[in-house]
């Protein structure tokens, strides 16, 4: 599958199998995230894997009670550490770059 085919065939899933995702697949997914471009080469993203049922429920509730989140075998939380970018580029630009960096990593994961 080429890149454009992959982009056009991407879809949002709301029903999940209860099957565990192999670590090799998760590692490949996060390698794709780490390969994303970033402003100033500040790879400010942090990926967290959540498999604990109680934690997934808490995340689903915090996300405006989107219960489908808790049914996923793995929930990936992507966070941004924006302080280094703010120090390098100033507060306003640093925040924007921090968001853009993380958005690029998420797109690669998708």
C-alpha positions as CSV (number, residue, x, y, z in Angstrom):
1,X,0.0,0.0,0.0
2,X,1.4,3.4,-0.9
3,X,1.2,6.5,1.3
4,X,-1.7,8.1,-0.4
5,X,-3.7,4.8,-0.3
6,X,-2.9,4.5,3.4
7,X,-4.1,8.1,4.1
8,X,-7.3,7.7,2.1
9,X,-8.2,4.3,3.7
10,X,-7.6,5.5,7.3
11,X,-10.7,5.3,9.5
12,X,-11.8,5.8,13.0
13,X,-12.6,2.7,14.9
14,X,-15.1,2.5,17.8
15,X,-15.5,-1.3,18.1
16,X,-12.6,-3.3,19.2
17,X,-11.6,-6.9,19.5
18,X,-10.5,-8.0,23.0
19,X,-7.4,-9.5,21.5
20,X,-4.0,-8.4,22.9
21,X,-1.9,-6.3,20.6
22,X,1.6,-7.9,20.2
23,X,4.5,-5.9,21.6
24,X,6.2,-6.0,18.2
25,X,3.2,-4.2,16.6
26,X,3.2,-1.6,19.4
27,X,6.9,-1.0,19.0
28,X,6.5,-0.5,15.2
29,X,3.7,2.0,15.8
30,X,5.8,4.0,18.2
31,X,8.8,3.9,15.9
32,X,6.6,5.5,13.3
33,X,5.7,8.2,15.9
34,X,9.3,8.8,16.7
35,X,10.1,9.2,13.0
36,X,7.9,12.3,12.8
37,X,9.4,15.7,11.9
38,X,9.9,18.1,14.8
39,X,10.7,21.8,15.2
40,X,14.4,22.1,16.1
41,X,14.6,18.4,16.4
42,X,12.9,18.7,19.8
43,X,11.1,15.3,20.0
44,X,8.8,16.5,22.8
45,X,6.3,13.8,22.5
46,X,5.8,11.2,25.2
47,X,3.8,8.0,24.5
48,X,2.0,6.1,27.3
49,X,0.5,2.7,26.9
50,X,-2.5,1.9,29.1
51,X,-3.8,-1.7,29.3
52,X,-5.2,-1.7,32.8
53,X,-9.0,-1.9,32.7
54,X,-9.6,0.5,35.6
55,X,-7.2,3.1,34.1
56,X,-8.9,2.8,30.7
57,X,-12.3,3.4,32.4
58,X,-10.9,6.6,34.1
59,X,-9.6,7.8,30.7
60,X,-12.9,7.1,29.0
61,X,-14.7,9.1,31.8
62,X,-12.2,12.0,31.5
63,X,-12.8,12.0,27.8
64,X,-16.4,13.1,28.2
65,X,-17.6,9.6,28.9
66,X,-16.6,8.1,25.6
67,X,-17.1,4.5,26.7
68,X,-15.7,3.0,23.6
69,X,-12.2,4.0,24.7
70,X,-12.3,1.7,27.7
71,X,-13.1,-1.3,25.4
72,X,-9.9,-0.9,23.4
73,X,-7.3,-3.5,24.3
74,X,-4.7,-0.7,24.5
75,X,-5.1,3.0,24.9
76,X,-2.3,5.2,23.8
77,X,-1.9,8.6,25.5
78,X,0.3,11.1,23.7
79,X,1.6,14.1,25.7
80,X,3.7,17.0,24.9
81,X,6.6,18.4,27.0
82,X,6.6,22.0,25.8
83,X,9.0,23.7,28.2
84,X,12.2,23.1,26.1
85,X,10.5,24.5,23.0
86,X,9.3,27.5,24.9
87,X,12.8,28.2,26.2
88,X,14.3,27.9,22.7
89,X,11.6,29.8,20.7
90,X,9.7,31.8,23.2
91,X,6.5,31.0,24.9
92,X,4.0,31.6,22.1
93,X,6.0,30.0,19.3
94,X,7.2,27.2,21.6
95,X,3.7,26.2,22.5
96,X,2.7,26.2,18.8
97,X,5.7,24.1,17.8
98,X,5.1,21.7,20.7
99,X,1.6,21.1,19.5
100,X,2.7,20.7,15.9
101,X,5.4,18.2,16.8
102,X,3.0,16.0,18.7
103,X,0.4,16.3,16.0
104,X,2.9,15.1,13.4
105,X,3.8,12.1,15.7
106,X,0.2,11.2,16.1
107,X,-0.4,11.4,12.3
108,X,2.5,9.0,11.8
109,X,1.0,6.6,14.4
110,X,-2.4,6.8,12.7
